[in-house]
Amino acid sequence: MAATGDAAAEASAKRAQRNVVLTAAIAGLGGLLFGYDTGIIASALLFIRSDFGLGSFEQGLVVACVPVGAILGAAFAGQMADRYGRRYVIITAAIVFIVGAIGSAFGPSLAVLCISRALLGIAVGLASANAPVYISEVAPPEERGRLVSYFQLSVTVGILVAYLVGLAFSPSEEWRWMLGLGAVPALALLIGMLRMPQSPRWLVMVGEDYKARLVLSRIRRDDEKAIDKELAEIKQSLEVEPGGWRDLLEPAVKAALVVGVGLAILQQVTGINTVIYYAPTIIEYTGVSSGSSAILASLSVGVINVIATIVALRLIDSKGRRTLLMVGVAGMTASLVALGGAFLGDESGTLVTVIAIASLMAYVAAFAISLGPIFWVLNSEVYPLNVRSKAAAAGTMANWTFNFIVSLTFLLLIDALGQAGTFFLYAAIGLFTLWFCWKLVPETKGKRLEDIQTIFRQRAEARSSP
């Protein structure tokens, strides 16, 4: 009899594990679309600029439309999530992804192309603000870092797929197909999320305790008592009424926002999206003249991005967030120095190309084990539940605001400072980022979301005491 009970419990635990992994994987498709729709422009831009006769500013504008839209999407993401739930916001994002991809493919003018890419940006903002939070709220504490990192892994896979699609269509210069194919994973996200549950923490927040318990019983390997305990802890964390934007000014929340928003900004101003958006263009600076060859060389960046993110998934819950941040940011900074050094002279050719590609690969690998996944993990777990949606949206808005600034100014910086000066500037910011991570980012691995709040409450109390 006992053996039968043990077998049933083991089967239930495996089913719960499958359910939570499936939930994270489906929500992670929002990350794949994030990666695809931001990464595909790197290849498409080589042909859009010739079709429309674009200069540096206009090229930057085409790239920057997605970040602009993402700022708007993230601005509304928190309020929508509190009212309708994380799941419905992700479903809405999937619909907007489909519309934006089709509009980009059929846009007859630069204006229509920019509007369609801004719609894609709105979808990216909605998804990037909600999918990591949704995953963190369904994940058990001991697996939360790994499962939330599925979102960043999906981003990197999306970027790699974008490079592959760009390579496939570059001989025919069919940039419209490159942009339009984004509708396919968007449809998969829409269908998948229609079958996923609401976040149990959101259900408790709106008074649906019974439904929250049903969801927890589907996604937890624990016994009934453990589920009851988790439900009680969620309810206790909600003794404070759901907060508004003004509640973000509370000392404990501000302490968490310093980390979340700070990492959001630093993730961008260390230059990652200059590589994602402009990798083929950077490689052309080394003397590679063929668009197809530049895209092919960029493919190595996409491959290493995926591999390093998989490594991060295996390490983030064992080695911890801080350790990976420190090692990764140091590697990013060193790689930027090497990349700048490759452009110091006036020479171009095979050696410069090899150094540039190797530096780009090292930089992306270091990013993929540190600021890439860990910003999204921390931005989904450091805030109190009553303001989590709004605070996570604030972090996402900051991330996309500086994504816009960096993507719009990169080519202008190249014109003003040269290639070497631009990458040395990003390296200097990398040194500051290293100090920021060492000084301000706490270790959160293995902690319940409710326990993480205590870290920032104590930090705020320490600052306010005489």
VODREN-381233 format. One record per residue (C-alpha): residue in three letters; y, z, x. Coordinates in pm, 1 decimal. Last residue first. Example, Ala and Ser with C-alpha at 12.3 -4.5 7.8 and 13.67 -1.06 7.14 Angstrom:
2
[SER [-106.0 714.0 1367.0]]
[ALA [-450.0 780.0 1230.0]]
END
This chain:
466
[PRO [5745.9 1253.3 2115.9]]
[SER [5480.8 1104.1 1882.0]]
[SER [5557.0 760.7 1733.7]]
[ARG [5374.4 562.6 2001.4]]
[ALA [5063.8 780.9 1985.4]]
[GLU [5058.7 756.5 1605.2]]
[ALA [5068.3 375.5 1622.7]]
[ARG [4777.6 367.0 1870.2]]
[GLN [4582.2 613.0 1655.9]]
[ARG [4629.7 390.9 1349.6]]
[PHE [4541.1 88.4 1562.0]]
[ILE [4206.8 231.6 1669.8]]
[THR [4139.1 376.1 1322.1]]
[GLN [4160.2 29.8 1164.1]]
[ILE [3867.9 -75.0 1384.5]]
[ASP [3651.0 184.0 1208.9]]
[GLU [3694.2 13.9 867.3]]
[LEU [3586.8 -319.6 1012.9]]
[ARG [3272.4 -153.0 1142.4]]
[LYS [3245.6 -145.6 1521.0]]
[GLY [2983.0 -333.6 1722.8]]
[LYS [3237.9 -508.0 1946.8]]
[THR [3599.3 -401.1 1893.0]]
[GLU [3734.7 -360.7 2247.6]]
[PRO [4112.9 -320.7 2243.5]]
[VAL [4366.9 -592.4 2340.5]]
[LEU [4698.5 -453.9 2466.8]]
[LYS [4720.4 -414.5 2845.0]]
[TRP [4443.5 -631.9 2986.5]]
[CYS [4487.5 -905.1 2725.7]]
[PHE [4866.4 -912.7 2771.0]]
[TRP [4839.8 -919.0 3153.0]]
[LEU [4605.8 -1220.3 3140.8]]
[THR [4836.2 -1391.2 2891.7]]
[PHE [5128.6 -1348.4 3133.8]]
[LEU [4927.0 -1524.0 3405.1]]
[GLY [4837.9 -1802.9 3160.7]]
[ILE [5207.6 -1855.1 3085.6]]
[ALA [5251.4 -1936.8 3454.3]]
[ALA [4958.9 -2180.4 3430.3]]
[TYR [5123.3 -2358.3 3134.2]]
[LEU [5434.6 -2411.3 3347.8]]
[PHE [5217.9 -2538.4 3636.3]]
[PHE [5069.4 -2793.0 3392.2]]
[THR [5413.6 -2925.3 3299.7]]
[GLY [5541.8 -2932.1 3657.3]]
[ALA [5244.1 -3138.0 3776.8]]
[GLN [5267.2 -3396.4 3498.1]]
[GLY [5640.2 -3452.6 3533.6]]
[LEU [5907.7 -3201.6 3439.4]]
[ALA [6129.3 -3394.9 3192.4]]
[ASP [5910.6 -3689.1 3079.6]]
[ILE [5595.9 -3472.7 3090.4]]
[LEU [5783.6 -3205.7 2895.0]]
[LEU [5870.7 -3467.9 2629.4]]
[LEU [5504.1 -3571.3 2615.5]]
[PHE [5403.7 -3209.0 2555.2]]
[THR [5690.3 -3119.0 2317.7]]
[LEU [5546.5 -3215.2 1978.9]]
[SER [5195.9 -3081.5 2049.5]]
[VAL [5327.0 -2756.1 2197.3]]
[ILE [5572.0 -2686.4 1913.9]]
[PHE [5320.7 -2776.5 1642.4]]
[ASN [5047.4 -2559.6 1797.1]]
[PHE [5314.8 -2290.9 1823.3]]
[THR [5365.4 -2296.1 1448.1]]
[TRP [4991.2 -2334.5 1394.6]]
[ASN [4904.6 -2012.9 1575.5]]
[ALA [5194.5 -1822.3 1419.5]]
[MET [5081.8 -1931.9 1073.6]]
[THR [4723.5 -1827.3 1155.1]]
[GLY [4837.3 -1483.1 1264.9]]
[ALA [5047.3 -1444.8 949.6]]
[ALA [4750.7 -1563.8 740.4]]
[ALA [4533.6 -1295.8 902.3]]
[ALA [4800.6 -1040.5 808.8]]
[LYS [4821.6 -1166.7 449.4]]
[SER [4446.1 -1172.4 395.9]]
[ARG [4390.9 -839.4 572.0]]
[VAL [4664.3 -645.9 389.8]]
[ASN [4451.2 -406.7 177.0]]
[LEU [4154.2 -454.4 410.9]]
[PRO [4329.4 -308.0 715.6]]
[TYR [4370.1 -561.0 1001.4]]
[VAL [4172.3 -595.8 1326.7]]
[GLU [3874.9 -801.4 1201.2]]
[SER [3970.4 -1159.7 1117.4]]
[ASN [4241.7 -1205.5 1380.2]]
[LEU [4005.3 -1050.9 1635.0]]
[VAL [3729.2 -1304.6 1571.7]]
[TRP [3967.2 -1601.8 1548.2]]
[PHE [4140.1 -1506.6 1874.5]]
[ILE [3799.9 -1446.8 2034.5]]
[PRO [3658.6 -1792.1 1966.1]]
[GLY [3900.1 -2008.5 2166.9]]
[LEU [4085.1 -1743.1 2367.5]]
[SER [3771.9 -1655.1 2564.1]]
[ILE [3445.0 -1841.1 2613.5]]
[ALA [3583.1 -2177.6 2497.6]]
[PHE [3904.9 -2138.5 2696.5]]
[ALA [3713.1 -2104.8 3023.8]]
[ALA [3502.3 -2410.7 2941.0]]
[VAL [3815.3 -2606.3 2840.7]]
[TYR [3987.5 -2527.0 3170.4]]
[ALA [3679.4 -2608.2 3377.9]]
[MET [3637.7 -2942.8 3199.8]]
[LEU [4007.6 -3028.2 3236.5]]
[SER [3996.4 -2938.1 3606.0]]
[ALA [3687.3 -3155.4 3661.3]]
[ILE [3852.3 -3444.9 3472.4]]
[ALA [4172.9 -3414.8 3677.0]]
[ILE [3990.5 -3382.0 4009.3]]
[VAL [3772.8 -3686.6 3930.8]]
[THR [4072.1 -3894.8 3816.8]]
[VAL [4273.4 -3798.9 4126.1]]
[LEU [3981.5 -3900.3 4348.4]]
[THR [3920.8 -4229.7 4163.9]]
[GLY [4276.5 -4355.2 4166.7]]
[SER [4636.5 -4247.5 4144.8]]
[GLU [4871.0 -4144.4 4421.2]]
[ASP [5226.4 -4023.5 4365.0]]
[GLY [5146.7 -3671.4 4479.8]]
[LEU [5154.6 -3347.6 4282.1]]
[PHE [4934.9 -3477.6 3997.9]]
[ALA [4605.7 -3323.5 4111.8]]
[GLY [4790.5 -3000.8 4190.0]]
[GLY [4886.0 -2960.2 3825.1]]
[LEU [4520.4 -2983.9 3729.4]]
[ALA [4424.3 -2730.1 3997.8]]
[VAL [4691.1 -2484.6 3876.9]]
[LEU [4575.3 -2539.4 3518.5]]
[SER [4216.9 -2465.4 3624.5]]
[ALA [4317.7 -2136.0 3788.3]]
[THR [4497.7 -2026.9 3470.9]]
[MET [4206.8 -2118.8 3245.0]]
[GLY [3961.0 -1931.1 3468.2]]
[ALA [4173.4 -1614.5 3458.1]]
[VAL [4196.8 -1653.3 3079.2]]
[GLY [3818.0 -1676.3 3054.5]]
[VAL [3733.1 -1374.9 3269.9]]
[MET [3985.4 -1147.2 3097.1]]
[LEU [3904.3 -1266.6 2746.2]]
[LEU [3528.0 -1245.9 2799.6]]
[THR [3557.2 -886.9 2918.1]]
[ARG [3789.5 -789.0 2633.6]]
[ARG [3574.7 -931.6 2351.5]]
[GLY [3247.4 -762.9 2437.3]]
[LYS [2959.7 -826.6 2676.8]]
[SER [2690.8 -794.6 2408.4]]
[ASP [2856.4 -910.6 2084.1]]
[ILE [3055.6 -1192.2 2248.7]]
[LEU [2783.3 -1300.8 2491.6]]
[ARG [2548.0 -1528.9 2297.3]]
[LEU [2824.9 -1688.3 2092.8]]
[ALA [3028.9 -1735.0 2411.8]]
[VAL [2746.3 -1940.9 2564.2]]
[ILE [2747.1 -2161.5 2252.9]]
[THR [3123.8 -2200.8 2299.4]]
[ALA [3067.4 -2307.8 2660.1]]
[ILE [2824.5 -2581.8 2553.2]]
[VAL [3053.2 -2712.2 2276.3]]
[ASN [3363.0 -2733.5 2498.5]]
[ILE [3158.4 -2882.4 2783.5]]
[VAL [3061.4 -3172.7 2556.6]]
[GLY [3416.2 -3232.6 2430.5]]
[VAL [3560.7 -3236.1 2783.0]]
[SER [3289.1 -3477.7 2895.7]]
[LEU [3389.6 -3705.2 2607.2]]
[SER [3736.6 -3735.7 2758.7]]
[ALA [3594.4 -3971.1 3022.6]]
[LEU [3461.6 -4194.3 2744.3]]
[ILE [3800.6 -4184.3 2568.4]]
[ALA [3976.6 -4288.9 2890.3]]
[SER [3721.9 -4566.8 2949.7]]
[SER [3768.1 -4696.9 2593.4]]
[GLY [4147.7 -4697.8 2634.1]]
[SER [4119.5 -4895.4 2959.2]]
[SER [4388.4 -4834.4 3223.2]]
[VAL [4254.0 -4534.2 3416.0]]
[GLY [4527.5 -4464.5 3673.2]]
[THR [4543.3 -4084.8 3674.2]]
[TYR [4798.1 -4083.9 3388.7]]
[GLU [4533.2 -4255.6 3171.1]]
[ILE [4329.9 -3932.9 3199.3]]
[ILE [4616.6 -3736.2 3046.7]]
[THR [4640.4 -3993.0 2763.1]]
[PRO [4265.4 -3968.1 2696.3]]
[ALA [4295.0 -3585.4 2681.8]]
[TYR [4608.3 -3590.3 2460.4]]
[TYR [4525.6 -3404.4 2140.3]]
[ILE [4253.2 -3172.1 2271.2]]
[VAL [4407.7 -3128.4 2617.4]]
[THR [4763.9 -3072.4 2495.4]]
[ASN [4591.1 -2857.4 2236.1]]
[ILE [4479.7 -2602.6 2491.5]]
[GLY [4820.1 -2558.3 2654.3]]
[THR [4859.8 -2190.6 2744.4]]
[VAL [5123.1 -2194.0 2469.7]]
[GLN [4856.8 -2228.9 2200.5]]
[GLN [4620.6 -1937.6 2259.5]]
[LEU [4925.5 -1732.4 2360.9]]
[ILE [5078.3 -1764.4 2014.7]]
[ALA [4770.5 -1660.3 1819.1]]
[LEU [4688.7 -1394.6 2080.3]]
[GLY [5026.3 -1230.9 2016.1]]
[VAL [4987.8 -1270.8 1639.0]]
[GLY [4658.3 -1080.7 1638.4]]
[VAL [4738.2 -823.6 1908.0]]
[VAL [5094.2 -741.7 1802.0]]
[LEU [4972.7 -769.3 1442.2]]
[ALA [4732.7 -478.1 1495.0]]
[ALA [5014.5 -250.5 1612.2]]
[LYS [5230.4 -376.1 1325.3]]
[VAL [4954.4 -280.3 1080.1]]
[ALA [4937.8 73.2 1219.0]]
[PRO [5317.8 108.7 1210.8]]
[GLU [5369.4 -27.3 855.3]]
[LEU [5570.5 -351.3 868.6]]
[LEU [5283.4 -559.5 728.7]]
[ASP [5329.4 -356.5 410.6]]
[ARG [5637.3 -566.6 330.5]]
[TRP [5414.9 -872.6 285.5]]
[GLY [5234.9 -701.2 -1.0]]
[GLY [4948.4 -453.6 5.4]]
[PRO [4642.1 -401.8 -211.6]]
[GLU [4661.1 -36.7 -326.5]]
[VAL [4556.3 230.6 -75.5]]
[GLU [4222.4 383.1 -167.8]]
[LEU [4085.9 48.8 -53.4]]
[SER [3925.0 174.7 267.8]]
[GLN [3736.7 426.9 54.0]]
[LYS [3597.9 147.0 -163.6]]
[ILE [3469.0 -36.4 144.6]]
[GLU [3315.0 285.2 276.8]]
[ALA [3144.5 348.5 -59.3]]
[LEU [2998.5 -3.9 -60.6]]
[GLU [2867.8 46.8 292.4]]
[LYS [2702.7 375.2 188.7]]
[ASP [2547.3 218.2 -121.2]]
[ILE [2408.3 -63.0 95.6]]
[ALA [2264.4 191.6 339.0]]
[LYS [2104.7 383.1 51.3]]
[GLU [1951.5 65.8 -95.1]]
[ASP [1780.9 -32.2 230.2]]
[ASP [1941.4 -249.3 497.0]]
[ARG [1870.1 -616.9 572.2]]
[ARG [2201.4 -713.5 414.6]]
[ILE [2309.9 -1050.9 271.7]]
[ARG [2154.5 -1059.9 -76.1]]
[SER [2186.8 -685.7 -149.1]]
[LEU [2550.3 -705.9 -36.4]]
[VAL [2618.5 -980.2 -293.5]]
[LEU [2464.2 -775.2 -575.2]]
[ARG [2665.3 -470.5 -467.3]]
[ALA [2988.3 -671.5 -476.9]]
[LYS [2900.5 -797.4 -825.8]]
[TYR [2867.2 -437.2 -946.6]]
[ASP [3188.9 -330.7 -772.3]]
[GLU [3403.7 -600.9 -938.2]]
[GLY [3728.8 -402.3 -924.4]]
[VAL [3952.2 -668.5 -763.6]]
[MET [3933.5 -511.8 -414.3]]
[VAL [3561.0 -450.5 -457.4]]
[LEU [3508.1 -823.7 -514.0]]
[TRP [3726.9 -901.0 -211.0]]
[ARG [3507.4 -676.4 4.9]]
[PRO [3191.9 -840.2 -128.6]]
[SER [3325.9 -1184.9 -29.7]]
[GLN [3242.0 -1434.9 -305.1]]
[PRO [2900.0 -1596.5 -296.9]]
[MET [2815.9 -1950.8 -173.1]]
[ARG [2685.2 -2235.5 -391.2]]
[LEU [3022.1 -2407.1 -456.4]]
[MET [3088.2 -2355.5 -84.0]]
[GLY [2813.7 -2602.8 8.3]]
[ILE [2928.7 -2886.4 -219.9]]
[LEU [3289.9 -2864.9 -100.2]]
[LEU [3195.0 -2825.7 266.0]]
[ALA [2962.7 -3129.8 246.1]]
[LEU [3244.4 -3333.9 86.9]]
[ALA [3475.2 -3234.8 372.3]]
[PRO [3202.4 -3332.9 620.5]]
[VAL [3222.1 -3691.9 483.7]]
[ALA [3600.1 -3716.2 424.7]]
[GLY [3665.0 -3697.7 800.6]]
[LEU [3529.5 -4053.2 821.1]]
[GLY [3871.8 -4181.5 715.0]]
[LEU [4053.3 -4103.6 1041.9]]
[MET [3820.8 -4291.7 1276.7]]
[TRP [3774.0 -4569.2 1020.3]]
[ARG [4150.3 -4622.2 1018.8]]
[TRP [4157.1 -4625.8 1401.9]]
[GLU [3948.4 -4941.2 1412.1]]
[GLU [4037.7 -5051.3 1768.7]]
[SER [3728.3 -5277.4 1770.9]]
[PRO [3616.6 -5149.4 2112.9]]
[SER [3751.6 -4801.0 2021.1]]
[PHE [3529.8 -4752.2 1713.5]]
[ALA [3227.9 -4589.7 1877.8]]
[LEU [3434.9 -4402.2 2138.0]]
[GLY [3660.2 -4255.5 1869.1]]
[VAL [3355.8 -4151.2 1666.6]]
[LEU [3212.3 -3980.8 1975.1]]
[TYR [3546.6 -3811.3 2054.5]]
[ALA [3576.8 -3691.0 1693.8]]
[VAL [3217.7 -3562.5 1700.0]]
[LEU [3309.2 -3359.7 2010.1]]
[ILE [3619.8 -3219.2 1838.8]]
[GLY [3418.0 -3127.8 1529.0]]
[VAL [3154.1 -2960.8 1746.2]]
[THR [3432.7 -2758.8 1910.0]]
[VAL [3572.2 -2648.6 1573.6]]
[SER [3220.8 -2567.3 1449.7]]
[LEU [3171.0 -2344.7 1752.9]]
[GLN [3503.4 -2178.8 1665.6]]
[PHE [3379.0 -2103.4 1313.6]]
[TYR [3037.0 -2000.3 1441.5]]
[SER [3234.8 -1740.7 1638.8]]
[VAL [3265.1 -1544.4 1315.0]]
[LEU [2885.3 -1514.7 1318.3]]
[ARG [2861.8 -1402.7 1680.7]]
[GLY [3139.9 -1145.5 1652.4]]
[ARG [3007.0 -1012.3 1321.9]]
[GLU [2647.2 -962.0 1432.5]]
[GLU [2638.1 -585.1 1490.3]]
[PRO [2893.8 -523.8 1214.7]]
[PRO [2696.4 -705.8 939.3]]
[ALA [2865.0 -1032.4 829.2]]
[VAL [2997.5 -1093.5 475.5]]
[GLU [3353.9 -978.1 544.7]]
[SER [3371.7 -1138.4 889.2]]
[ILE [3261.3 -1474.8 743.3]]
[TYR [3532.5 -1469.1 474.8]]
[VAL [3794.6 -1366.1 730.7]]
[PRO [3689.1 -1651.7 962.6]]
[ALA [3696.8 -1901.2 669.3]]
[ASN [4029.0 -1785.1 525.0]]
[ALA [4316.0 -1855.5 765.3]]
[SER [4145.5 -2154.3 930.8]]
[ALA [4051.2 -2305.8 594.4]]
[LEU [4393.2 -2282.7 428.3]]
[GLY [4574.8 -2398.8 742.1]]
[VAL [4328.0 -2685.7 798.2]]
[ALA [4373.6 -2797.6 436.7]]
[ILE [4752.0 -2792.7 475.3]]
[GLY [4711.5 -2988.1 800.9]]
[LEU [4503.6 -3253.8 629.0]]
[LEU [4789.5 -3286.3 380.9]]
[ALA [5027.9 -3326.4 678.1]]
[ARG [4796.4 -3600.1 804.2]]
[SER [4836.6 -3780.9 472.7]]
[ILE [5216.7 -3745.3 484.8]]
[CYS [5225.8 -3874.0 844.9]]
[LEU [5008.5 -4175.8 763.1]]
[VAL [5220.0 -4252.9 456.4]]
[ALA [5537.4 -4248.2 669.4]]
[LEU [5381.7 -4456.7 949.5]]
[SER [5295.2 -4726.2 699.7]]
[PRO [5006.4 -4878.6 504.7]]
[GLY [4804.1 -4553.2 478.1]]
[PHE [4443.8 -4641.7 387.6]]
[ALA [4254.8 -4426.8 637.6]]
[SER [4508.7 -4145.0 642.7]]
[GLY [4510.3 -4126.3 261.6]]
[ILE [4129.7 -4106.6 251.6]]
[ALA [4127.4 -3824.9 507.1]]
[GLY [4406.7 -3635.4 330.3]]
[VAL [4238.6 -3651.9 -12.9]]
[ILE [3903.5 -3531.8 124.9]]
[PHE [4059.8 -3247.9 325.9]]
[VAL [4257.7 -3143.1 14.6]]
[ILE [3931.3 -3102.9 -178.9]]
[ALA [3773.2 -2901.2 104.0]]
[ALA [4080.0 -2674.7 125.1]]
[THR [4048.1 -2593.2 -245.4]]
[ILE [3685.0 -2490.5 -188.3]]
[ILE [3799.4 -2272.0 104.2]]
[VAL [4056.3 -2107.5 -125.2]]
[TYR [3788.4 -2051.3 -388.1]]
[ARG [3563.7 -1869.6 -141.3]]
[ARG [3838.0 -1643.8 1.4]]
[GLY [3915.0 -1495.5 -340.9]]
[TYR [4145.1 -1607.5 -623.3]]
[ARG [4437.3 -1363.9 -606.7]]
[ASP [4403.5 -1208.9 -262.6]]
[ALA [4294.1 -1541.6 -113.2]]
[MET [4584.6 -1731.3 -270.7]]
[GLN [4835.2 -1481.1 -132.3]]
[GLY [4685.8 -1502.7 215.7]]
[ALA [4651.2 -1881.6 225.2]]
[PHE [5003.8 -1965.8 109.7]]
[ALA [5169.7 -1949.0 452.6]]
[ALA [4849.0 -2074.0 618.9]]
[GLY [4871.1 -2400.5 428.8]]
[LEU [5239.2 -2444.5 511.4]]
[ILE [5179.8 -2380.1 883.1]]
[ALA [4876.8 -2610.5 867.3]]
[GLY [5092.5 -2892.0 730.3]]
[VAL [5322.3 -2866.5 1030.6]]
[PRO [5021.1 -2842.2 1266.1]]
[VAL [4873.0 -3160.5 1113.4]]
[CYS [5200.6 -3354.6 1128.3]]
[ALA [5240.0 -3272.5 1500.0]]
[VAL [5012.8 -3552.1 1625.0]]
[VAL [5201.7 -3821.3 1435.3]]
[LEU [5531.4 -3662.4 1544.8]]
[GLY [5428.3 -3652.2 1910.6]]
[GLN [5358.1 -4024.5 1896.7]]
[GLU [5699.6 -4078.0 1733.8]]
[PHE [5870.4 -3877.1 2011.3]]
[SER [5692.3 -4061.3 2294.2]]
[GLY [5758.0 -4409.3 2152.7]]
[LEU [5559.3 -4580.9 1876.7]]
[GLY [5513.1 -4956.5 1825.3]]
[PHE [5327.4 -4919.9 1492.0]]
[ASP [5007.0 -5101.0 1587.0]]
[SER [5045.1 -5012.9 1957.6]]
[ARG [5095.4 -4641.2 1894.7]]
[ILE [4816.2 -4633.0 1635.7]]
[PHE [4571.1 -4771.8 1893.5]]
[LEU [4583.9 -4502.1 2162.7]]
[LEU [4666.2 -4249.6 1889.8]]
[ALA [4323.3 -4296.4 1729.9]]
[SER [4143.8 -4146.7 2030.4]]
[ALA [4339.5 -3821.4 2062.4]]
[ILE [4401.1 -3825.6 1684.4]]
[ILE [4031.3 -3758.3 1630.1]]
[GLY [4060.2 -3408.2 1775.4]]
[THR [4286.0 -3245.5 1514.8]]
[ASP [4098.5 -3385.1 1214.0]]
[TYR [3759.8 -3331.8 1376.7]]
[GLY [3819.3 -2979.1 1502.9]]
[PHE [3964.7 -2842.8 1177.8]]
[LEU [3695.2 -3032.6 987.2]]
[LEU [3429.4 -2860.2 1198.8]]
[GLY [3607.6 -2528.1 1144.5]]
[GLY [3594.0 -2569.6 767.4]]
[LEU [3227.0 -2648.6 820.2]]
[GLY [3206.6 -2287.6 941.4]]
[ALA [3207.0 -2173.1 579.1]]
[ILE [2869.3 -2346.5 543.8]]
[ALA [2735.0 -2199.9 869.5]]
[ALA [2858.1 -1846.6 795.6]]
[THR [2697.8 -1849.6 449.4]]
[LEU [2375.7 -1992.7 592.3]]
[VAL [2367.0 -1717.0 855.8]]
[VAL [2423.5 -1451.3 587.0]]
[ASN [2152.8 -1592.7 361.4]]
[ARG [1898.7 -1638.9 638.8]]
[GLN [1943.6 -1278.3 749.1]]
[ALA [1905.7 -1155.4 390.4]]
[ARG [1584.2 -1356.0 352.3]]
[LYS [1450.5 -1215.4 678.4]]
[ALA [1527.3 -860.4 562.8]]
[SER [1360.0 -920.1 225.6]]
[ALA [1047.7 -1055.0 395.9]]
[GLU [1039.6 -749.8 623.6]]
[ALA [1079.3 -515.7 326.8]]
[ALA [799.8 -693.9 139.6]]
[ALA [573.0 -673.6 443.6]]
[ASP [649.8 -303.3 486.3]]
[GLY [571.9 -236.9 121.0]]
[THR [242.1 -423.4 146.4]]
[ALA [153.3 -229.2 460.1]]
[ALA [234.9 95.1 282.4]]
[MET [0.0 0.0 0.0]]
END
